[in-house]
Amino acid sequence: MIQWSIAESEAEREEGVKFVCQHGEGLGLLYNWSTVMNSLVYAIEDNGFIIGTDDEGGMAAVLAHTAGTLEDGYKDPGRVEVHLLYFNERHRGGASMLGALRMLVQKLVESQMEVREVVFFAPATDGNRSLFGKLATLTKTTEPPCGVLDFYTIPLGRLLRFDPYQRL
């Protein structure tokens, strides 16, 4: 089971970034490495770098998000952009994903921000469309220099269904 927490201390942030670097080849991102690192910096500065540790205290997952989206230059904090969600191979599966969703929802609700939706980009593949289409709405497909990406949106109300302690 993964224990999620916001990476608040310098040591926690360092462990999270090292974990991302160790798994750089397996992240499944089309972006160049400097874009990935910039996304992590923004997430850390925005208090949106969440780490997951396993039962032995080792790094198992990371989730990085920011208030605002690339589309509007991060001006609208009512839209939250998830930049990265990665699990090590041992922790991939439905239960881990559900735990990550619950942690994100809990953090957004506790933040007192008026979040309307969560958005993210993913490589445009049939597998991703099948996986993400179960929860999110495919809004558009873009072709930046890194490759073809789908843009997904999820209203916060839909995410609240994944946290049994939250109500609309």
LUMGU-293156 format. One record per residue (C-alpha): residue number from 1; residue in three letters; y, z, x. Coordinates in steps of 0.05 Angstrom, whole numbers. Layout:
BEGIN
[atom NUM, 'ALA', [Y, Z, X]] ...
This chain:
BEGIN
[atom 1, 'MET', [0, 0, 0]] [atom 2, 'ILE', [70, -17, 25]] [atom 3, 'GLN', [125, 35, 25]] [atom 4, 'TRP', [193, 1, 17]] [atom 5, 'SER', [259, 27, 42]] [atom 6, 'ILE', [328, 1, 59]] [atom 7, 'ALA', [336, -8, 134]] [atom 8, 'GLU', [395, 38, 143]] [atom 9, 'SER', [386, 64, 214]] [atom 10, 'GLU', [393, 22, 277]] [atom 11, 'ALA', [320, 36, 293]] [atom 12, 'GLU', [296, 12, 225]] [atom 13, 'ARG', [338, -51, 230]] [atom 14, 'GLU', [311, -64, 299]] [atom 15, 'GLU', [239, -56, 277]] [atom 16, 'GLY', [251, -103, 218]] [atom 17, 'VAL', [284, -157, 261]] [atom 18, 'LYS', [229, -151, 314]] [atom 19, 'PHE', [178, -161, 258]] [atom 20, 'VAL', [214, -224, 235]] [atom 21, 'CYS', [217, -250, 306]] [atom 22, 'GLN', [143, -236, 318]] [atom 23, 'HIS', [126, -276, 256]] [atom 24, 'GLY', [178, -331, 264]] [atom 25, 'GLU', [128, -388, 264]] [atom 26, 'GLY', [95, -363, 199]] [atom 27, 'LEU', [157, -350, 158]] [atom 28, 'GLY', [151, -417, 123]] [atom 29, 'LEU', [225, -430, 128]] [atom 30, 'LEU', [254, -499, 141]] [atom 31, 'TYR', [318, -472, 170]] [atom 32, 'ASN', [332, -471, 244]] [atom 33, 'TRP', [326, -404, 279]] [atom 34, 'SER', [401, -391, 284]] [atom 35, 'THR', [407, -398, 208]] [atom 36, 'VAL', [351, -348, 198]] [atom 37, 'MET', [385, -299, 245]] [atom 38, 'ASN', [452, -308, 211]] [atom 39, 'SER', [420, -293, 144]] [atom 40, 'LEU', [391, -229, 172]] [atom 41, 'VAL', [459, -208, 199]] [atom 42, 'TYR', [491, -219, 131]] [atom 43, 'ALA', [436, -181, 96]] [atom 44, 'ILE', [441, -123, 145]] [atom 45, 'GLU', [517, -120, 138]] [atom 46, 'ASP', [509, -122, 62]] [atom 47, 'ASN', [458, -65, 62]] [atom 48, 'GLY', [407, -115, 36]] [atom 49, 'PHE', [355, -111, 91]] [atom 50, 'ILE', [293, -78, 62]] [atom 51, 'ILE', [231, -63, 104]] [atom 52, 'GLY', [161, -48, 82]] [atom 53, 'THR', [114, -4, 122]] [atom 54, 'ASP', [39, 4, 115]] [atom 55, 'ASP', [-1, 68, 110]] [atom 56, 'GLU', [-1, 76, 185]] [atom 57, 'GLY', [74, 68, 189]] [atom 58, 'GLY', [72, -3, 218]] [atom 59, 'MET', [116, -60, 194]] [atom 60, 'ALA', [83, -99, 138]] [atom 61, 'ALA', [139, -137, 103]] [atom 62, 'VAL', [214, -151, 100]] [atom 63, 'LEU', [261, -172, 44]] [atom 64, 'ALA', [332, -194, 61]] [atom 65, 'HIS', [385, -207, 8]] [atom 66, 'THR', [460, -210, -1]] [atom 67, 'ALA', [509, -201, -57]] [atom 68, 'GLY', [536, -270, -73]] [atom 69, 'THR', [506, -338, -58]] [atom 70, 'LEU', [516, -396, -10]] [atom 71, 'GLU', [538, -439, -69]] [atom 72, 'ASP', [603, -403, -78]] [atom 73, 'GLY', [614, -375, -8]] [atom 74, 'TYR', [586, -307, -29]] [atom 75, 'LYS', [646, -292, -74]] [atom 76, 'ASP', [608, -274, -138]] [atom 77, 'PRO', [570, -208, -128]] [atom 78, 'GLY', [538, -217, -197]] [atom 79, 'ARG', [491, -267, -165]] [atom 80, 'VAL', [445, -240, -111]] [atom 81, 'GLU', [412, -287, -61]] [atom 82, 'VAL', [345, -270, -30]] [atom 83, 'HIS', [344, -301, 39]] [atom 84, 'LEU', [275, -279, 62]] [atom 85, 'LEU', [213, -246, 35]] [atom 86, 'TYR', [155, -242, 83]] [atom 87, 'PHE', [89, -203, 84]] [atom 88, 'ASN', [42, -199, 142]] [atom 89, 'GLU', [-25, -232, 127]] [atom 90, 'ARG', [-61, -167, 111]] [atom 91, 'HIS', [-12, -150, 55]] [atom 92, 'ARG', [-5, -216, 19]] [atom 93, 'GLY', [-23, -214, -54]] [atom 94, 'GLY', [0, -197, -124]] [atom 95, 'ALA', [6, -122, -115]] [atom 96, 'SER', [50, -128, -54]] [atom 97, 'MET', [95, -179, -88]] [atom 98, 'LEU', [101, -134, -149]] [atom 99, 'GLY', [121, -76, -104]] [atom 100, 'ALA', [175, -119, -71]] [atom 101, 'LEU', [202, -140, -138]] [atom 102, 'ARG', [204, -68, -162]] [atom 103, 'MET', [241, -46, -99]] [atom 104, 'LEU', [292, -102, -106]] [atom 105, 'VAL', [304, -86, -180]] [atom 106, 'GLN', [311, -12, -166]] [atom 107, 'LYS', [361, -25, -111]] [atom 108, 'LEU', [402, -73, -154]] [atom 109, 'VAL', [404, -25, -213]] [atom 110, 'GLU', [423, 34, -169]] [atom 111, 'SER', [478, -6, -134]] [atom 112, 'GLN', [522, -3, -197]] [atom 113, 'MET', [539, -76, -186]] [atom 114, 'GLU', [539, -120, -248]] [atom 115, 'VAL', [483, -166, -224]] [atom 116, 'ARG', [467, -223, -272]] [atom 117, 'GLU', [416, -261, -233]] [atom 118, 'VAL', [377, -267, -169]] [atom 119, 'VAL', [372, -335, -134]] [atom 120, 'PHE', [333, -363, -76]] [atom 121, 'PHE', [315, -428, -40]] [atom 122, 'ALA', [243, -449, -23]] [atom 123, 'PRO', [213, -511, 7]] [atom 124, 'ALA', [200, -562, -48]] [atom 125, 'THR', [124, -563, -51]] [atom 126, 'ASP', [76, -565, -109]] [atom 127, 'GLY', [47, -498, -87]] [atom 128, 'ASN', [115, -464, -86]] [atom 129, 'ARG', [134, -494, -153]] [atom 130, 'SER', [70, -468, -184]] [atom 131, 'LEU', [78, -399, -153]] [atom 132, 'PHE', [153, -389, -165]] [atom 133, 'GLY', [153, -424, -232]] [atom 134, 'LYS', [116, -364, -261]] [atom 135, 'LEU', [177, -321, -253]] [atom 136, 'ALA', [238, -363, -236]] [atom 137, 'THR', [271, -425, -263]] [atom 138, 'LEU', [276, -485, -218]] [atom 139, 'THR', [350, -502, -224]] [atom 140, 'LYS', [358, -559, -175]] [atom 141, 'THR', [330, -593, -113]] [atom 142, 'THR', [373, -605, -52]] [atom 143, 'GLU', [363, -641, 13]] [atom 144, 'PRO', [402, -606, 69]] [atom 145, 'PRO', [390, -626, 141]] [atom 146, 'CYS', [330, -578, 146]] [atom 147, 'GLY', [290, -613, 91]] [atom 148, 'VAL', [280, -614, 15]] [atom 149, 'LEU', [292, -546, -18]] [atom 150, 'ASP', [285, -522, -89]] [atom 151, 'PHE', [336, -473, -117]] [atom 152, 'TYR', [310, -421, -165]] [atom 153, 'THR', [345, -371, -210]] [atom 154, 'ILE', [319, -308, -244]] [atom 155, 'PRO', [361, -270, -295]] [atom 156, 'LEU', [362, -196, -279]] [atom 157, 'GLY', [334, -181, -348]] [atom 158, 'ARG', [271, -219, -330]] [atom 159, 'LEU', [263, -180, -266]] [atom 160, 'LEU', [272, -114, -303]] [atom 161, 'ARG', [205, -127, -337]] [atom 162, 'PHE', [172, -115, -270]] [atom 163, 'ASP', [198, -44, -263]] [atom 164, 'PRO', [168, 2, -316]] [atom 165, 'TYR', [223, 54, -303]] [atom 166, 'GLN', [280, 7, -321]] [atom 167, 'ARG', [301, -14, -391]] [atom 168, 'LEU', [351, -66, -414]] 
